[in-house]
Amino acid sequence: MQKLFSLPSLIVIVLLIVALPFVQRPVVAAEVLTLGIAAVATNLLLGYTGMLSFGQALFFGVGAYCAGILTTKFGFSAFLAIPAAMLFSAVAAFLIGLVCVRRSGLYFIMITFAFNQMVFFIAYSWTTMTGGEDGLPGVRRPSIIDDQWSFYIFTVLVFVSALCVMKLFVNSPTGRILQAIRDNPDRAAATGHDVGRYKLIAFVMAGMFTGLAGAIFAFVFGIVPIDKIDWRFSGDIVFMTLLGGSGSFIGPVIGAAFYTWLQETVSQYWDRWPMILGIVFALVVLFFRTGIAGMAELVAGKLTHRRGAAKAKQMEAGS
Amino acid sequence: MSTGLECISVSKHFGAVKAVNDVSFQVPPGALHTVIGPNGAGKTTLFNCITSELKPTSGEVRFAGHVISGCRPHELPAFGIARSFQRTSIFSNLTVAQNVWVSAFRAFAGTRVEVLRPADAHPEVTETIYQTLEEVGLARYADAPATELAHGDQRLLDFAIALAPKPKLLLLDEPTAGLSRSDTQRVMHLIEGLKSRYTIVLIEHKMDVVMKISDRITVMYFGEVLAEGTPEEIRANPRVREAYLGRRA
């Protein structure tokens, strides 16, 4: 793992995992990690491939409903339902991706958005399966991970494995080609890479891991609320990703933590907390394009640069 | 059967505009063939037909006996064809070495999608990258972000991306466009060094640049071939002088 992640990223991950359940309730900490998986997965598209998907709630919701329905209606164990939900999300992402990746820019955003709406209305109307507007309640955790601490540890394991797999993916040749496509799709095609195929791969990876996040989420509070498949939640995921920093692998996790903190803490004092979200978002887009992670990198860079410069001066004085 | 590049009565019409009309020429293996012409002569449209960005309205382009017109752009490298772009076209957020990796890896791995190993785990690819960077003279910048390169160096990086897969045919679209005099000389010097190892098709706007290095020249004028021949023949051709040189003098 040390080779896979840089030291600062590793510190951030470990700090988050250890500190979160003490700062917040363990279930909320588990929620943060779940949203973190979804945000990092979304960043495979946004930050690594340059595709802004406004339909990630679709996959989060599909994963959540799939896990929820399999356990409540068909008596699956969570340990079977979660991989099944992940697989189902991947298949959904493949089919939807076939249509979406043919377009880029604004059209891509609108198509993902349209699919999100479509699937939302399926969830909304198919009340016998999804519970419609009331959500799907009664999603029970298996007994060995039923108490909040063991469930948190389970979530940590899923979180860490998901991050490792996604990091291996972006470090792989395929991940590098995606970054090339992000920078210059025409040149990537001219060097012989089938841009559409690679975009589809990115779309499926993102959909699959967002679906995994959704599947875990179903067990966090034992309910699949309808708003997690709503397009507004797609916006929230994009928000987390950009706020944390789409230029960094780990950045979106920080964004997810900040988002949840706002929602959990500020919402207790002020009903209109999304306003703060809006203001913060505007500030990030206007002044800190690289998000929290980018800012931290900048500050760290300045500090080490200053130290390096001081050292150089010392050596100069010494000689 | 010729193994070089053949353009056989290539035409590209946009509505009533005949951007390229019935253009034919042959480039034998190892030759450097230049297409020149004033602005708007249809050079770039012809180039785009050869690189499969555009499908010719009629006629076809063949390379090594294969019909390549009508392919999709990403299929050309499989035939051993590489291209550079008129406006420097690199991957700006990758390092210099990673830029070259993109094409070198494609030549090494084919269309196989690889996710299990790290991108830099192939020593063969790394070797190709450094060889290529050495050749264009950018080896010392290998780990620098591509955007930090000077303008002329970025053009050389563009070349390196094209050269790394060791193509048989190199298509260069105005490689000196927008470059300073000294950078132009560096690029032309590089092209001279590549000559005879590759079959090269060069699209150029500046006539003086290409006279020295071309084996044959096709002059285009209003979408049609005005003349074809060796640099000496072209220089002596009165129609070319009138249409092209005369106007500039």
Contacts between the chains, C-beta under 8 A, distances in Angstrom:
chain1	res1	chain2	res2	distance
A	168	B	115	7.5
A	168	B	116	7.8
A	168	B	118	7.9
A	169	B	115	5.8
A	171	B	118	4.9
A	171	B	119	6.3
A	172	B	114	6.2
A	172	B	115	4.5
A	172	B	116	6.8
A	172	B	117	6.5
A	172	B	118	6.4
A	172	B	119	6.0
A	173	B	105	5.7
A	173	B	109	6.8
A	173	B	114	4.4
A	173	B	115	7.5
A	173	B	117	7.3
A	173	B	119	4.8
A	174	B	113	5.7
A	174	B	114	6.2
A	174	B	115	4.8
A	175	B	115	7.8
A	175	B	119	6.9
A	176	B	94	7.7
A	176	B	98	6.6
A	176	B	101	6.6
A	176	B	102	7.2
A	176	B	105	7.6
A	176	B	119	4.2
A	177	B	102	6.7
A	177	B	105	7.6
A	179	B	91	7.3
A	179	B	93	6.7
A	179	B	94	6.3
A	180	B	91	4.8
A	180	B	94	6.6
A	180	B	102	4.5
A	182	B	93	7.4
A	183	B	90	7.8
A	183	B	91	4.0
A	183	B	92	5.3
A	183	B	93	5.2
A	183	B	94	6.5
A	184	B	89	6.0
A	184	B	90	6.8
A	184	B	91	5.3
A	184	B	92	7.3
A	186	B	73	7.8
A	186	B	85	7.8
A	186	B	89	6.8
A	187	B	85	6.9
A	187	B	89	4.5
A	187	B	90	7.0
A	187	B	91	6.8
A	187	B	102	7.9
A	187	B	161	7.2
A	188	B	91	7.7
A	188	B	102	6.6
A	189	B	72	7.8
A	189	B	73	4.8
A	189	B	74	4.4
A	190	B	51	7.2
A	190	B	73	5.6
A	190	B	74	7.3
A	190	B	76	7.5
A	190	B	77	7.8
A	190	B	82	7.9
A	190	B	83	5.6
A	190	B	85	7.6
A	190	B	89	7.8
A	191	B	74	8.0
A	191	B	77	6.3
A	191	B	82	7.7
A	191	B	102	5.4
A	191	B	103	4.0
A	191	B	106	5.5
A	191	B	161	6.4
A	191	B	165	7.5
A	192	B	74	5.4
A	192	B	75	7.7
A	192	B	76	7.3
A	192	B	77	3.3
A	192	B	78	6.6
A	192	B	103	7.2
A	192	B	106	4.2
A	192	B	107	7.7
A	192	B	111	7.7
A	192	B	165	7.5
A	193	B	74	5.9
A	193	B	102	7.4
A	193	B	106	6.1
A	194	B	74	5.1
A	194	B	111	6.9
A	195	B	74	6.9
A	197	B	113	7.7
A	198	B	113	7.9
A	201	B	113	6.6
